[in-house]
Amino acid sequence: MRLVKWTDKNGYRRQSLIRNNDPDTEAPGGIPQEPPDLSQLDWPAIAKEMHNLFIDRGLITWRDVQASHNGVSAVIQTVLRRRIVELFKLQEAE
């Protein structure tokens, strides 16, 4: 088996395993080797949690963001990291 990387019609980069003698064009029908599907995340809940953290941390204006240095990054990491790690764990369990 060999790993082939390709791009689907929606612009997503993909990779899948195909038999050594199969042409690369068979990659879409191969065995997917990919990270978890981020569309499984509850994006409305993520948006609400981020909004609330921005309020809690006083990140309301561009000036607030500039003064906080890493405030936006911290909010993003706080909200997304655990959810994405959980997707990886769920994928591993399947």
KAWO-V166187 format. One record per residue. SS is DSSP state (h for helix, s for strand, l for the rest). PHI is phi as a letter, one per 20 degrees, with the letter a starting at -180 (* if undefined). Layout:
SS|PHI, SS|PHI
This chain:
l|*, s|c, s|e, s|c, s|e, s|b, s|d, l|e, l|f, l|e, l|n, l|f, s|f, s|c, s|b, s|b, s|e, s|c, l|f, l|g, l|e, l|f, l|f, h|g, h|f, h|e, h|g, h|f, h|e, l|f, s|e, s|g, l|c, l|c, l|f, l|f, l|f, h|f, h|f, h|f, l|f, l|e, h|f, h|f, h|f, h|f, h|f, h|f, h|f, h|f, h|g, h|f, h|f, h|g, h|f, h|g, l|e, l|m, l|e, l|d, l|c, h|g, h|f, h|f, h|f, h|f, h|f, h|e, l|m, l|d, h|g, h|f, h|f, h|f, h|f, h|g, h|f, h|g, h|e, h|e, h|g, h|f, h|f, h|f, h|g, h|f, h|f, h|f, h|f, h|f, h|f, h|f, h|f, l|f
